């Protein structure tokens, strides 16, 4: 065997330009993943500035400026900045990150390239603390995308393409400042989401390392008291959204104590916060907070519903990652994740986000945490199931459901029953509602709720008894009509009942009585 020394051009490893496409659209499938990467890098820079005493704790700020008229998105932070001598190595080289895995959220050195896929030109502008020089790196995104397209027949080396379409400019600054700015100019159709303020707001409020709003989320005080008592660290940063004439600070999306459900007009009421494990501390591999609610159904708001995994207070995926863990307990339990709102904060330094940042690498430490989470969500699923049915069902949901059955019964009082089978079905449905209300009465409830339940229970029992004596529509029809004709007339009466007011229905019913030999019936009161 002959050893080959890799010393000349023919034996040196070469990287094709197409790899750049893999590191942009191939790595970040959602345009907002790009925004997350830039915010994450800004967050790391601010935390470095705090550790170096360049910024006091809490003084860091990230500004996200959306300019729809010029089709420009800018992300600027007041972090440590990059020294001018390091700009080429840090911003042009690929995958050469100097970040610390234990202290920084990002560490692979490829996230900054993601913006190339969504604009005509990508700019990085920075000034390091203590320097009087501002450096700007310009990526000609259009030309880079053309040169790295998989459709090109001639493959170039990535280093040659970058040298040709990336430029660096330095200028003197009189300001003693420190910052880093990302600017996407000429945002293309693929990046249209960057120009939609509402979607940028919703995404960052879920993903970014933000604080809870202590003014709008009344449970925030209890949360921070619990965290402080256990010496837990939740890194946060202030993010400002600038859009047109608007400028406002962003917080996590949890607001208020009452939320709508996907299932209809039922309300989710937050009564308290729960924590797991209760004795969590700085050395715990993870800890969880979640809202204690009446659990009547899934949260209607996508930005709120579901447990969220977070590392360094940055979301790993959205709620679907924890939905997957609910699914590990039972396929039918997967839906219960959206019955809750809360967060799972991963503290272990051995749990590492994957390249997409939508899950974790399968390290032994993550597998152990995932197993513990599986048991945790199994208990939450059972809790949701029990609270969603039987005696602990939400009173608004119970009363609303009972009202629906009472309305259906009143309709039959005016129209009449079509058959014995329909009568039996109505009685069966009433019996189910009665059992639910009777079970709900056994729960611990205030006096007003108990009175509401008893009133509705009395109405259902009275209605059930009335159904047993309701006349049948078909018995009143002329005997010359066959079964098919009788059924059609019964269905027509039901339709008229739904679409007409009381007076008009009474007139229509009387006309049908006269036409088909039915005995007249008193109109509804």
C-alpha positions in Angstrom: 0.0 0.0 0.0 1.3 3.5 -1.0 0.7 6.4 1.3 -0.4 9.6 -0.5 0.7 12.8 1.1 -2.0 15.5 0.6 0.3 18.4 -0.1 -0.4 19.6 -3.6 -3.6 20.9 -5.3 -4.5 17.5 -6.8 -4.7 15.9 -3.4 -6.1 18.8 -1.2 -9.8 18.4 -0.1 -12.1 20.7 -2.2 -15.6 21.8 -1.3 -18.1 22.4 -4.1 -20.1 25.6 -4.1 -23.4 23.7 -3.9 -22.6 23.0 -0.2 -23.6 26.6 0.5 -27.2 25.9 -0.7 -27.3 22.9 1.7 -26.3 25.2 4.6 -29.0 27.8 3.8 -32.3 26.5 2.4 -31.3 22.9 3.1 -30.6 23.6 6.7 -33.3 26.1 7.5 -36.6 25.1 5.9 -38.7 27.8 7.4 -37.7 31.5 6.7 -38.3 32.3 10.4 -35.6 29.8 11.3 -33.3 32.4 9.8 -34.7 35.1 12.1 -34.2 32.9 15.1 -30.5 32.4 14.2 -29.9 36.1 14.0 -31.7 36.8 17.2 -29.8 33.9 18.9 -26.5 35.3 17.7 -27.4 38.8 19.0 -28.4 37.2 22.3 -25.1 35.5 22.6 -23.2 38.7 21.9 -25.2 40.6 24.5 -24.5 37.9 27.1 -20.8 38.0 26.3 -20.9 41.8 26.7 -22.5 41.3 30.2 -19.8 38.8 31.2 -17.1 41.2 30.1 -18.8 44.0 32.0 -19.2 46.0 28.8 -23.0 46.0 29.5 -24.7 46.0 32.9 -27.1 43.1 33.4 -30.4 43.8 31.7 -29.1 46.6 29.5 -28.9 44.4 26.3 -31.3 45.2 23.5 -32.2 43.7 20.2 -34.1 45.8 17.6 -36.0 44.1 14.8 -36.9 46.7 12.2 -39.4 45.8 9.4 -39.4 48.2 6.4 -42.1 47.0 4.0 -41.7 49.9 1.6 -38.0 49.2 1.0 -38.3 45.5 1.6 -35.6 45.5 4.3 -35.4 43.6 7.5 -32.8 44.7 10.1 -31.7 43.0 13.3 -29.4 45.1 15.5 -28.0 44.4 18.9 -25.8 46.4 21.4 -23.6 43.4 22.2 -19.9 43.1 22.3 -19.4 43.4 18.5 -16.6 41.9 16.4 -13.1 43.3 16.3 -12.1 44.5 12.8 -9.2 42.1 12.7 -11.6 39.2 13.3 -14.3 40.1 10.9 -13.1 38.0 7.9 -12.5 34.9 10.0 -15.8 35.3 12.0 -18.1 36.3 9.2 -16.8 35.0 5.9 -15.3 31.6 7.0 -17.9 28.9 7.4 -18.4 26.6 10.4 -15.5 28.1 12.4 -17.4 29.3 15.4 -15.4 30.2 18.5 -18.5 30.1 20.7 -18.7 28.1 23.9 -21.2 25.3 24.0 -21.9 25.7 27.7 -22.5 29.5 27.7 -23.8 30.3 24.2 -27.0 29.4 22.5 -25.5 29.0 19.0 -22.2 27.3 18.4 -22.0 25.8 14.9 -21.0 28.9 12.9 -23.4 28.5 10.0 -26.6 30.2 11.0 -25.6 33.7 9.7 -25.6 32.3 6.1 -29.3 31.5 6.2 -30.4 34.9 5.1 -28.8 34.5 1.7 -31.8 32.5 0.5 -34.3 35.3 1.2 -32.8 38.6 -0.1 -30.8 40.3 -2.9 -28.0 41.5 -0.6 -27.1 40.5 2.9 -25.0 42.9 5.1 -23.2 42.4 8.4 -22.1 45.6 10.0 -20.3 45.7 13.3 -18.1 47.8 15.7 -16.3 46.2 18.6 -16.2 47.8 22.1 -13.1 49.9 22.4 -12.5 50.3 18.6 -13.1 53.3 16.3 -13.6 51.1 13.2 -16.9 50.0 11.6 -16.7 46.9 9.4 -19.3 45.9 6.8 -19.4 42.5 5.1 -21.6 42.4 2.0 -22.9 39.1 0.5 -24.2 39.4 -3.0 -27.0 36.9 -2.3 -28.4 36.9 -5.9 -25.0 35.9 -7.4 -24.3 33.5 -4.6 -27.6 31.7 -5.1 -26.9 31.4 -8.9 -23.4 30.2 -8.4 -24.4 27.5 -5.8 -27.6 26.4 -7.5 -27.8 22.6 -8.0 -28.9 23.2 -11.6 -25.5 24.5 -12.6 -23.6 22.1 -14.7 -20.1 23.5 -13.9 -19.2 23.0 -10.3 -17.0 25.7 -8.8 -15.1 25.6 -5.5 -17.0 27.3 -2.7 -14.0 29.4 -1.6 -13.7 30.9 -5.2 -17.4 31.7 -5.3 -17.3 33.4 -1.8 -14.2 35.4 -2.8 -15.9 36.7 -5.9 -19.3 37.6 -4.3 -18.4 38.7 -0.8 -16.7 42.1 0.0 -15.5 43.8 3.2 -15.4 47.5 3.8 -13.9 49.4 6.9 -14.6 53.0 7.9 -13.6 55.1 10.8 -16.1 55.9 13.5 -16.1 58.8 15.9 -18.5 57.0 18.2 -17.3 54.8 21.0 -20.0 52.3 20.4 -20.4 48.5 20.1 -23.0 46.7 18.0 -23.7 44.1 15.4 -26.3 44.6 12.7 -27.8 42.2 10.1 -29.6 43.7 7.2 -31.5 41.8 4.5 -32.0 44.1 1.6 -34.4 43.4 -1.3 -36.3 40.6 0.4 -37.6 38.2 -2.2 -40.8 36.2 -2.5 -39.4 33.3 -0.4 -38.8 35.8 2.5 -42.1 37.6 2.3 -42.9 36.5 5.9 -40.2 38.8 7.1 -42.3 41.8 6.0 -45.4 40.7 7.9 -45.3 42.4 11.3 -48.0 40.1 12.9 -46.2 36.9 11.9 -42.8 38.2 13.0 -44.3 39.2 16.3 -46.0 35.8 16.9 -43.0 33.8 16.0 -40.5 35.7 18.1 -42.9 35.9 21.1 -42.8 32.1 21.1 -39.2 31.4 20.3 -37.0 34.2 21.5 -35.5 34.4 25.1 -38.1 36.8 26.4 -39.5 37.7 29.8 -43.1 37.2 30.9 -45.2 40.3 30.9 -45.8 41.1 34.5 -48.5 43.6 33.6 -50.7 41.4 31.5 -50.0 38.0 32.9 -51.0 38.1 36.5 -49.3 34.8 37.4 -45.9 36.2 36.3 -45.1 37.4 39.9 -45.6 33.9 41.3 -43.4 32.5 38.6 -40.5 34.8 39.2 -40.8 34.3 43.0 -40.6 30.6 42.6 -37.6 30.9 40.2 -35.8 33.3 42.6 -36.3 31.1 45.6 -34.6 28.2 43.8 -31.7 30.2 42.4 -32.7 29.3 38.8 -31.3 31.3 35.9 -33.6 32.3 33.0 -31.5 34.3 30.5 -33.6 37.0 28.9 -33.2 39.9 26.5 -35.2 42.9 25.6 -36.4 42.8 22.0 -38.0 45.8 20.3 -40.2 45.5 17.2 -40.1 48.6 14.9 -42.7 48.7 12.2 -43.8 51.9 10.5 -44.6 54.4 13.3 -44.8 51.6 15.9 -42.1 50.6 18.3 -42.8 48.3 21.2 -41.2 45.7 23.5 -41.9 42.0 22.9 -42.8 39.5 25.6 -43.8 35.9 25.8 -47.4 35.4 24.5 -49.0 34.5 27.9 -51.5 37.2 28.8 -54.6 37.2 31.0 -56.1 34.3 32.9 -58.9 33.4 30.5 -58.5 31.8 27.1 -60.8 30.4 24.4 -60.8 26.8 23.3 -60.8 25.3 19.9 -63.9 23.3 20.7 -66.3 26.3 20.8 -67.4 28.9 23.3 -65.9 27.2 26.3 -63.4 29.2 28.4 -60.1 28.0 29.9 -59.6 29.6 33.3 -56.1 29.8 34.8 -56.3 29.5 38.6 -52.7 28.9 39.5 -49.2 27.8 38.4 -47.6 24.4 39.0 -44.0 23.4 38.9 -42.1 20.2 38.4 -40.0 19.0 40.1 -41.0 21.2 43.1 -37.5 21.0 44.5 -35.8 22.0 41.3 -32.4 23.8 41.6 -29.5 25.1 39.5 -28.1 21.5 39.1 -31.5 20.0 38.0 -31.2 18.7 34.4 -34.6 20.3 33.7 -37.6 22.0 35.3 -41.2 22.8 34.2 -43.8 25.4 34.9 -47.4 25.1 33.7 -50.8 26.6 34.3 -53.4 24.9 36.5 -56.7 25.2 34.6 -60.2 23.8 34.4 -59.0 21.9 31.3 -62.2 22.1 29.1 -60.3 21.6 25.8 -57.4 22.6 23.6 -56.2 26.3 23.6 -57.4 28.1 20.5 -54.4 30.3 20.3 -51.5 28.5 18.6 -48.9 30.8 20.2 -50.0 29.7 23.7 -51.3 26.1 23.6 -48.9 23.2 24.5 -45.8 22.7 26.5 -42.6 24.1 24.9 -39.1 22.8 25.2 -36.5 25.6 25.8 -32.7 25.6 26.1 -31.1 28.9 27.3 -34.7 30.1 27.2 -34.8 29.7 23.4 -37.6 27.5 22.1 -36.5 24.2 20.5 -39.1 23.7 17.9 -42.6 24.8 18.9 -45.3 22.8 20.7 -45.0 19.9 18.3 -41.9 18.5 20.0 -43.7 18.0 23.3 -46.7 16.7 21.4 -44.3 14.0 20.1 -43.5 13.1 23.8 -47.3 13.0 24.6 -47.6 10.6 21.7 -45.0 8.3 23.2 -47.4 7.5 26.0 -50.4 6.9 23.7 -51.4 8.0 20.2 -54.7 9.2 21.6 -52.9 11.3 24.3 -51.1 13.4 21.7 -53.9 15.9 21.6 -53.7 16.6 25.3 -50.5 18.7 24.9 -52.6 21.6 23.6 -54.8 21.3 26.7 -51.9 22.8 28.7 -49.7 25.9 28.5 -46.2 25.8 30.0 -42.5 25.4 29.4 -39.8 22.8 29.9 -36.5 24.5 30.6 -33.5 22.2 29.9 -30.5 23.1 32.0 -28.1 20.2 31.4 -25.1 21.3 29.3 -24.9 17.7 27.9 -28.3 18.2 26.1 -27.4 19.7 22.7 -29.9 21.1 20.1 -29.6 19.5 16.7 -28.5 21.5 13.6 -32.1 22.5 12.8 -32.8 23.5 16.4 -36.2 21.7 16.3 -35.1 18.8 18.6 -32.1 17.6 20.6 -29.3 15.2 19.7 -29.9 11.7 21.1 -27.3 12.0 23.9 -27.7 9.7 26.9 -28.6 12.8 29.0 -31.4 13.8 26.6 -32.8 10.3 26.4 -32.9 10.2 30.2 -34.8 13.5 30.4 -37.1 12.4 27.6 -38.0 9.3 29.6 -38.8 11.4 32.7 -40.9 13.8 30.5 -42.8 10.8 29.2 -43.9 9.9 32.7 -44.7 13.5 33.5 -47.0 13.9 30.4 -48.6 10.5 31.1 -49.9 11.9 34.4 -50.9 15.2 32.7 -52.8 13.3 30.0 -54.8 11.3 32.6 -55.5 14.6 34.4 -56.8 16.2 31.3 -59.0 13.2 30.5 -60.5 13.2 33.9 -61.0 17.0 34.0 -62.6 17.0 30.6 -65.3 14.6 31.5 -67.6 13.5 34.3 -68.0 15.3 37.5 -65.0 17.7 37.0 -66.2 18.9 33.6 -66.3 22.7 33.1 -69.6 24.1 34.2 -69.9 26.4 31.1 -69.3 23.4 28.8 -71.9 21.3 30.7 -74.6 24.1 30.7 -74.0 24.9 27.0 -74.3 21.2 26.1 -77.5 20.8 28.1 -78.9 23.9 26.5 -78.3 22.4 23.0 -80.3 19.3 23.9 -83.1 21.4 25.4 -83.4 23.4 22.2 -83.6 20.3 20.1 -86.3 18.9 22.4 -88.3 22.2 22.1 -88.2 21.9 18.4 -89.7 18.5 18.5 -92.5 19.8 20.8 -93.5 22.1 17.9 -92.8 19.8 15.0 -93.5 16.4 16.5 -91.5 13.2 16.4 -90.8 11.3 13.2 -90.6 7.8 14.8 -90.2 5.7 17.9 -86.5 5.4 17.2 -86.1 9.2 17.2 -88.0 9.4 20.5 -85.7 6.7 22.1 -82.6 8.6 20.8 -83.7 11.9 22.3 -84.5 10.2 25.7 -81.0 8.5 25.7 -79.2 11.8 25.0 -81.1 13.5 27.8 -80.2 10.7 30.2 -76.5 11.2 29.3 -76.7 14.9 30.0 -78.5 14.3 33.3 -75.8 11.8 34.4 -73.0 14.4 33.6 -74.8 17.1 35.6 -75.4 14.8 38.5 -71.7 13.8 38.5 -70.7 17.5 38.3 -72.8 18.3 41.3 -70.5 16.0 43.4 -67.5 18.2 42.7 -66.4 21.1 45.0 -68.2 24.1 43.5 -69.4 27.5 44.8 -73.0 28.0 45.6 -73.9 29.9 42.4 -72.4 27.1 40.2 -74.4 24.5 42.2 -77.6 26.4 41.7 -76.9 26.7 37.9 -76.4 22.9 37.7 -79.5 22.1 39.7 -81.6 24.5 37.5 -80.4 22.9 34.3 -80.8 19.4 35.8 -84.5 20.2 36.6 -85.0 21.5 33.0 -83.5 18.3 31.5 -85.7 16.0 33.6 -88.8 17.9 32.7 -87.9 17.8 29.1 -87.1 14.1 29.2 -90.6 13.4 30.6 -92.2 15.6 28.0 -90.5 13.6 25.2 -92.2 10.5 26.4 -95.6 12.0 25.6 -94.8 13.9 22.4 -97.1 13.2 19.5 -95.7 11.7 16.3 -96.0 13.8 13.1 -96.7 10.8 10.9 -99.7 9.8 13.0 -101.5 13.1 12.1 -101.1 12.9 8.3 -103.7 11.8 5.9 -103.8 8.0 5.7 -103.5 8.2 1.9 -99.9 9.3 2.1 -97.2 6.6 2.0 -94.2 6.4 4.4 -91.9 8.2 2.0 -94.3 11.2 1.7 -94.8 11.3 5.4 -91.0 11.5 6.0 -90.6 14.3 3.5 -93.3 16.4 5.2 -91.7 15.8 8.6 -88.3 16.9 7.3 -89.9 20.0 5.6 -91.4 21.0 9.0 -88.0 20.6 10.7 -86.4 22.9 8.0 -89.1 25.5 8.3 -88.7 25.5 12.1 -85.0 26.3 11.7 -85.3 29.1 9.2 -88.6 30.9 10.1 -89.5 33.1 13.0 -92.3 31.9 15.3 -95.1 33.7 13.5 -94.1 32.6 10.0 -93.6 29.0 11.2 -97.1 28.9 12.7 -98.6 30.1 9.4 -96.6 27.6 7.4 -97.5 24.8 9.8 -101.2 25.7 9.5 -101.1 25.6 5.7 -99.5 22.2 5.7 -102.1 21.0 8.2 -104.9 22.1 5.9 -103.2 20.6 2.8 -102.4 17.2 4.1 -105.1 16.7 6.6 -103.1 17.2 9.8 -104.8 18.4 12.9 -104.0 22.0 13.7 -101.7 22.6 16.6 -101.3 25.6 18.8 -98.3 27.7 17.8 -95.3 27.9 20.1 -95.3 30.2 23.0 
